[in-house]
Amino acid sequence: MDAGGGALYHEPFFDYVSYAAGLTRMPFWTFLLSTFIGVLPFSFIIYYFGGIIFNWGLLYTAFFFIGIALLSALFGKALIKKFL
């Protein structure tokens, strides 16, 4: 891993989408802009929260993930109740 931030890691799913887009007649600049917009939010989440975990320590990390799990459970329950 590059500590200087020179490398950009992202979800492998984007690779498959990129391969599929390469089989279409999508213009290069449309592909480039779409890829940038699609990868940017996920990359921000990884780097931002990765920095928090690295700088704040394990206790804050545990609270963060517990909070995310609780919010996901509540949000999922509300969605299930609304749509099922």
Protein Blocks (a to p, Z undefined) as FASTA:
>chain_A
ZZkopaccddfklmmmmmmmmmmccdfklmmmmmmmmmmmmmmmmmmmmmmmmmnojklm
mmmmmmmmmmmmmmmmmmmmmmZZ
